[in-house]
Amino acid sequence: MFKRIITGVVGLPIVLFLIYLGGLSLIITCGLFALIGLRELYTAFSKGDRPVHLVGYVFTVIYFATIYLFGAGYWLLIALTLFIITAQSCLVAFYKKLPPQECITTVYGFLYVPFLMSFIVLVREHDLGQYYVWLIFTSAFGADTFAYLAGSLFGRRKLKGSPSPSKSVEGVIGGILGAALVGFVYGFFIFRFADPSATEYIMFNATVISAVGAVFSIIGDMAASAIKRHTGIKDFGHIFPGHGGVLDRVDSVIIVAPIVYMVMNVMIWLLIY
C-alpha cells in the first residue's frame, strides 16, 4: 500500500501536467507508454519477445511521429495500412519460421495499445481538447471508483460469466451513474468558473460522454482481466511499484479515449451545427 501511495503522489502530478501541456511532450509520453505497454502485451501472449514484434515497435514510433507531423487525418490511415502490410509481408518472407499467431499478436497488440492510446493525444489536440481530454479520466476513474463503492455497499448479483468475479450488476450501474455525475460536475465547473465561453452545452456533453465512456471503461477493465487470466499472469508488468505495469494502469483509459473522441465529435456536430 505504501508503494502504491508513493507512486500515485509522485506520478499523478507529472501525468496531469503533461496532459495540460499537450503538444509534443504529450505525444512523446504517450508514445513511450505505448511502447512499454505493447511489450507487456507481447510478453504476456508470447512469453517473451519475437523478431516480428519489432514491426510493432517500429510502427509505434512511426505512428506517433505521424500524429505530430500531420495530426489526425488520412496519414494515420496510411501508417496503419503500411503496418498491417508489413506484418503480412513478414509472414510471407519467414513463413517457415514465423507462426501466423505471432503476426496476429503483433497486429492485435498494436491496435490494442498504441492505436487506442493515441486517441488521448487526438482528443487533446482537438479545438476543445483542453476541456474534453479530462473526460477520458473522469469516465475511467469515476466508473472504477463508484463501481467499487456501489458494489461494496449494494452488490448482490454477480455478473455471470465475467472474467472479473468481484464485479456485480449493482457495481456496474453505480459506476456508470457515478461517472455521469462526475462529468456533470466537471462540465458545470468549466462553464461557470473556468471558461464560460467554452460552450454552453459542455455540461450536457460532459455528462453523456462520461456515462458512455464509463460503459466502455468497465469493458476495458474486464477485457484486460480476461487476457491476464488466459495468459496466467497476475500483472502485465512491474514498472510502477505497487501498481503493476502500464497496461494494469491504463486498461480502462485506453479504451475510453477513442469513445470520448467519437462521442465528442458527434455531439459537438449535433449541438453546434
C-alpha positions in Angstrom: 0.0 0.0 0.0 2.8 2.4 0.8 4.4 1.8 -2.6 1.0 2.5 -4.3 0.6 5.8 -2.4 4.2 7.0 -3.2 3.8 6.1 -6.8 0.5 7.9 -7.0 1.8 11.0 -5.2 4.8 11.3 -7.5 3.4 10.1 -10.8 -0.1 11.7 -10.9 1.0 15.4 -10.9 3.5 14.7 -13.6 0.9 13.0 -15.8 -1.6 15.8 -15.2 0.9 18.4 -16.1 1.9 16.6 -19.3 -1.8 16.3 -20.3 -2.3 20.0 -19.6 0.7 20.9 -21.8 -0.3 18.8 -24.7 1.7 19.0 -27.9 5.0 17.2 -28.3 5.5 16.5 -24.6 2.2 14.5 -24.5 2.9 12.8 -27.8 6.3 11.6 -26.6 4.9 10.5 -23.2 2.0 8.5 -24.8 4.4 7.1 -27.3 6.8 5.8 -24.6 3.9 4.4 -22.6 2.6 2.7 -25.7 5.9 1.1 -26.4 6.1 -0.2 -22.8 2.5 -1.4 -22.8 3.0 -3.1 -26.1 6.0 -5.0 -24.9 4.0 -6.1 -21.8 1.2 -7.4 -24.0 3.6 -9.2 -26.4 5.4 -10.8 -23.5 2.1 -11.9 -21.9 1.0 -13.6 -25.1 4.3 -14.9 -26.4 6.2 -15.4 -23.1 8.9 -13.1 -24.5 9.8 -11.0 -27.5 9.7 -12.4 -31.0 11.5 -10.9 -34.0 8.2 -9.9 -35.7 7.3 -7.8 -32.7 9.9 -5.4 -33.8 7.5 -4.3 -36.6 5.0 -3.3 -33.9 7.7 -1.3 -32.0 8.9 0.5 -35.1 5.5 1.4 -36.4 4.5 2.7 -32.9 7.3 5.3 -33.3 6.2 6.0 -36.9 2.5 6.3 -35.9 3.1 8.8 -33.1 5.6 10.7 -35.3 2.8 10.9 -37.9 0.4 12.4 -35.4 3.0 15.0 -34.5 3.7 15.9 -38.1 0.2 15.7 -39.7 -2.3 15.4 -36.8 -5.5 13.4 -37.3 -6.3 12.5 -40.9 -5.7 10.1 -43.7 -1.9 10.0 -42.9 -2.8 7.9 -39.8 -4.8 5.6 -42.0 -1.8 5.2 -44.4 0.6 4.5 -41.5 -1.8 1.9 -40.1 -2.3 0.2 -43.5 1.5 0.1 -44.1 1.9 -1.5 -40.6 -0.5 -4.3 -41.5 1.0 -4.9 -44.9 4.5 -5.1 -43.3 3.3 -7.6 -40.8 1.7 -9.7 -43.6 5.0 -9.4 -45.6 6.9 -10.9 -42.7 4.5 -13.8 -42.7 5.3 -14.4 -46.3 9.1 -13.8 -46.1 9.5 -16.0 -43.0 6.6 -18.4 -43.4 8.7 -21.5 -42.4 9.9 -19.9 -39.2 7.1 -17.5 -38.3 3.9 -18.9 -36.9 0.8 -17.0 -38.1 -0.3 -16.4 -34.5 2.8 -14.3 -33.9 1.7 -11.9 -36.7 -1.8 -11.9 -35.3 -0.4 -11.0 -31.9 1.8 -8.3 -33.4 -1.2 -6.6 -35.2 -3.6 -7.0 -32.3 -1.1 -5.7 -29.8 -0.5 -2.5 -31.9 -4.3 -1.9 -32.3 -4.9 -2.6 -28.6 -2.2 -0.4 -27.1 -0.5 2.3 -29.3 -3.5 2.8 -31.6 -6.1 3.2 -28.8 -3.6 5.2 -26.6 -3.1 7.7 -29.5 -6.7 8.9 -29.0 -5.6 10.6 -25.8 -3.4 12.8 -28.0 -6.1 13.2 -30.7 -8.7 14.4 -28.1 -6.2 16.8 -26.5 -5.3 18.3 -29.9 -8.9 19.0 -30.8 -10.0 22.6 -30.7 -11.9 22.0 -27.5 -9.5 19.3 -26.3 -8.2 21.2 -23.3 -11.6 20.6 -21.8 -12.7 17.3 -23.2 -9.5 15.4 -22.7 -10.2 15.2 -18.9 -13.4 13.4 -19.6 -11.3 10.3 -20.6 -10.2 10.2 -17.0 -13.4 11.2 -15.3 -15.1 8.3 -17.2 -12.4 5.7 -16.4 -11.6 6.6 -12.8 -15.1 7.7 -12.0 -16.5 4.4 -13.2 -13.9 2.5 -11.3 -14.4 4.4 -8.0 -18.2 4.4 -8.0 -18.4 0.8 -9.2 -16.3 -0.2 -6.2 -18.3 1.8 -3.8 -21.7 0.7 -5.2 -20.5 -2.9 -5.4 -19.3 -2.9 -1.8 -22.5 -1.3 -0.4 -25.2 -2.8 -2.6 -23.6 -5.6 -4.6 -25.8 -8.7 -4.6 -26.0 -10.0 -8.1 -22.6 -11.0 -9.7 -22.0 -10.6 -13.4 -22.4 -14.1 -14.8 -19.5 -15.3 -16.9 -17.4 -12.2 -16.2 -13.6 -12.5 -16.1 -13.8 -10.3 -13.0 -15.7 -12.3 -10.4 -15.8 -9.5 -8.0 -17.9 -7.3 -10.3 -21.7 -7.0 -9.6 -24.6 -5.7 -11.6 -25.2 -3.0 -8.9 -21.5 -2.0 -9.1 -21.7 -1.6 -12.9 -24.8 0.6 -12.7 -23.3 2.6 -9.8 -20.1 3.1 -11.8 -21.9 4.4 -14.9 -24.2 6.8 -12.8 -21.2 7.9 -10.7 -19.1 8.7 -13.8 -22.0 10.7 -15.3 -22.3 12.7 -12.1 -18.6 13.4 -12.1 -18.9 14.5 -15.7 -21.8 16.8 -14.9 -19.9 18.4 -12.0 -16.8 18.9 -14.2 -18.9 20.5 -17.0 -20.6 22.8 -14.5 -17.2 23.9 -13.1 -15.8 24.6 -16.6 -18.9 26.6 -17.7 -19.4 28.6 -14.5 -15.8 29.2 -13.3 -13.1 28.2 -15.7 -14.3 29.4 -19.2 -17.9 30.4 -19.8 -17.1 30.8 -23.5 -16.1 27.2 -23.9 -19.6 26.1 -24.9 -22.9 26.4 -23.2 -23.5 22.7 -23.9 -20.4 21.4 -22.1 -22.4 20.3 -19.0 -24.7 18.1 -21.1 -21.8 16.9 -23.3 -19.6 16.0 -20.3 -22.4 14.1 -18.6 -23.3 12.0 -21.7 -19.6 11.4 -22.7 -18.7 10.3 -19.1 -21.6 7.9 -18.9 -20.9 6.3 -22.3 -17.2 6.3 -21.5 -17.9 4.5 -18.2 -19.6 1.6 -20.0 -16.5 1.0 -22.1 -14.2 1.7 -19.2 -15.8 -1.3 -17.4 -15.5 -3.4 -20.6 -11.8 -2.4 -20.9 -11.1 -3.4 -17.3 -12.7 -6.8 -17.8 -11.0 -7.4 -21.2 -7.6 -6.8 -19.5 -8.6 -9.3 -16.8 -9.6 -11.8 -19.4 -6.2 -11.5 -21.1 -4.4 -11.9 -17.7 -6.4 -15.0 -16.8 -5.9 -16.5 -20.3 -2.1 -16.0 -20.1 -1.8 -16.9 -16.5 -0.3 -13.7 -15.2 -1.2 -11.5 -12.2 0.1 -8.2 -13.6 1.2 -7.1 -17.1 4.4 -5.6 -15.6 6.1 -4.0 -12.6 7.2 -0.6 -13.9 5.0 1.2 -11.3 5.8 0.0 -7.7 2.6 -1.3 -6.1 0.6 -0.7 -9.3 1.9 -3.2 -11.8 2.7 -2.4 -15.4 1.5 0.3 -17.9 -1.5 -1.8 -19.0 -2.5 -2.5 -15.5 -3.0 1.2 -15.0 -4.4 2.3 -18.4 -6.5 -0.8 -19.4 -9.7 1.3 -18.9 -8.3 4.6 -20.1 -7.1 3.5 -23.5 -10.5 2.0 -24.5 -12.3 5.1 -23.2 -10.1 7.5 -25.2 -11.4 6.6 -28.7 -15.0 6.6 -27.3 -14.6 10.1 -25.9 -13.1 11.2 -29.3 -16.0 9.8 -31.3 -18.8 10.9 -29.0 -17.3 14.3 -28.5 -17.2 14.9 -32.3 -20.7 13.6 -32.8 -22.2 15.7 -30.0 -20.3 18.9 -31.0 -21.5 18.4 -34.6 -25.1 17.9 -33.5 -25.2 20.7 -31.0 -23.2 23.3 -32.9 -24.2 22.6 -36.5 
